[in-house]
Amino acid sequence: MAVLEINKLSKSYPGVQALAAVDLTVERGECHALLGENGAGKSTLIKAVCGFHRPDSGAMFLDGERYSPLTPHDAMAAGIRVVYQEFNLLSFLSIAENVFFDRLPRKGPFVDYPKLYRDAEAVLERIGLRASPRTPVEFLGVAQMQMVEIAKALSGECKVLIFDEPTATLSPKDSGRLFEIIRQLKSEGIAIIYISHHLNEIYEIADRLTVLRNGEVIGVRDVADAGIPEIVKMMVGRSMEAEYPFSEKVGPKNRVIFEARNLRFKASAHEVSFALREGELLGISGLVGSKRTETLRAIFGADPKQGGDLFIHGERVEINTPRDAVRAGLSLLTEDRKSQGLILALPLSQNVTMAALDKASAHGFMNRREELRATGQYVDELSIKTPSTEQLCRNLSGGNQQKAVLAKWLYRDSRIILFDEPTRGIDVGAKYEIYLLLWDLVAKGKGVLIVSSDLNELMGVCHRILVFSNGKIAGEVERKDFSQERILGYAYREYIR
Amino acid sequence: MEARGNPIKRLFAIRGMGQVLTVTLGLIVLCIVFSFLNPLFLSGRNIANLSRQIVPILLVGISQSYVLITGNIDLSIGSVLGMSCMISATLMTKGVGPWLSVALTVVSCLVIGLINGVLVAKCKLPPFIATLGTMTIARGIAQIANNNYNTDAIGDAAQGFRDFFYYGRVLGIYSPVILAAALWLVFNFLLGRTRTGRHIYAVGSNIEASRLSGVNVNRTVIIAYLVSAFCAGVVGLMTTATSGMGAMDAGNMYEMYAVAASVIGGVSTLGGQGILLGTVIGAAIWSVLQNGLQFAGAPVAIRNIVIGSIVIVSVLLDIVIRSGRWSFRSKKIS
């Protein structure tokens, strides 16, 4: 029996048809995967189901009854819950208080703490989170916080549970545990809508899948019958030849463009030394916490260094602030584009020129013509979907925000570009575009450094990989020697001893 | 790819223009209402008067807008104004030439601005605390300037100074109006059309992203505080010119009036938002209310209550408009 039935739901924004007569049915105990590229309409659909905004037309039915939530609160009361990629937890409160935050049990005017902890324990038991309900959330790891979010969703009546990119911040092991929880929830009869860019996860837990593209339903399949190439084709609208572009023709030159010698910074006890050649794509692999990001930030002057020297084309450079770094010819594309990469409240055009205002101005005066020209050029080249160059970046979708960050640094045209997780949270099609772009950069003789948690991605695109382990460079692997075992072996080296 | 369409649409496409136009509408309504309450309100004489009344509020409004847009606040504006008034008047009564006095006064105000900027940007003090400190210090300097007395009259030697800052007229327009217009043009240009202006908006919107883009954040914040102190200092000089003497309590509460003018005009106290055209309208609304209510015979107490309410209502209105009608334009496309 269908728990949630969505019938011809449409929603448009000025210039964009976000949803066009979308149908979706989710059965009891079913895990239904919702797939599509960024901007395909997944978020809009979920937001309509959760009462964040009202569709223009169409109807929804919950357990056969008409369901039209006006507010997120209505949706929760009706039993529709979401576990978002970003958590909404109050870090200073305990697990129990977070789980029952909107309806703490009371005794007179006071919170009935004994009952609260008993109730919370029951919910935690159900999903297998072994932690005291009294623990403040701030002491939990990411995976445990996510379990608290799930517990929160299950603490009330829950008919439909929606997961939005739940594994984006989880390690493979934690993802495995999450899947177990999801399987158990399915067996309890809860309907699950699962959104993820990781197609292999779909095969682990999903029963059926719906693919959206440009706001339309492209198809519904039983997971067992659908192969990855077919799904990708449905999502992207064309088939993709290879997952990663790699060409033997474009190889690194012998000239070293950037070198770090004995670099030390606060976050790590070890020194880091390595060299990057012209036209080289150098990957940095390692486990979470192996100081990959910290290394990039220290190089860029975003965090203070404690020692060591940096060289560009053999000449020593002094980099104490990001400003010094930009002037010396470095770019850093941070992992967190919303809070560090873009100024969301400013228009696209002003973001594009932000790191290279000198190029779009003369004697301190802004040259709007040049600014618009440059922005227009990158909108075309990177196919950024935006109604105008003056659209605020806040209103761009995730993938387009990532492209806006790229445009900003492409306009800067630095010689050395540091990427931190350039493809996290973006879909297959956009990933491929970014790989092509990386190749474009190295073909121009730039040096590119990429930190990524996706080992396949690094092995797919890089010439060489440095493996970090607990703050040390534990190993260096050339492309011809790339293998998962070898790289992971280095990655764990400093932890095993 | 820039916004196309008819001129009205293009006008609205300018960032922050929506709020400014809404407030302008409010200003027009106010003027109509007051002219009904007292026909003399729109007399040429009152208009001329009003234009001069707007000037100090507009200038301190520019001060505060600059600082607010960087995401900070300047509580020292009123005291710097008072300090400027007392220092300039004291120097002139002691026989220092008026223009040398002006120069020394401006420099001393800029020093306070620099201290504000350094405390906030480099020493990372919360702007509220840092400028609360300099507010008190600057007022102390104003008091100590002439040994805790208001000054005597600055005398006939300063007539040129008084004409330049208050009494003179060019083509029938009072000199403070011309002065304010000139300063507004300069600072509006600085904010809207230069690299420094870009930095100010960027820093106020997202300081970390700005830093990582290579923006010199400290310098930007210091510049905003310097502009603030400069404008406040100019108003202090105008005050001296107006009354012909220095008053220790000049500019009392002006930092708050400045917040009001900025906020009514659409400058966000959270930083990164607002344009100086809005500050003009905000200052005009403030002055029209003061003047119009006075003409309508309302006592001071009533004026205060009305103006305070207007500040709250205008910001509320802005929130309602943003979350309501115009949010369609700014909803996420996904």
Interface residues (C-beta under 8 A of the other chain):
Chain A: Y13 P14 G15 V16 A18 N38 G39 G41 K42 S43 T44 H53 F300 A302 T321 P322 R323 A325 V326 R327 L332 T334 S339 Q340 G341 L342 I343 L344 A345 L346 P347 Q350 T353 M354 A355 L357 D358 S361 G364 F365 M366 L372 T375 G376 V379 K385 P387 S388 T389 E390 L392 R394 N395 L396 S397 G398 K408
Chain B: M1 E2 A3 A13 R15 R193 T194 R195 T196 G197 R198 H199 Y201 A202 S205 N206 E208 A209 S210 R211 L212 S213 G214 V215 N216 G272 Q273 F328 R329 S330 K331 K332 I333 S334
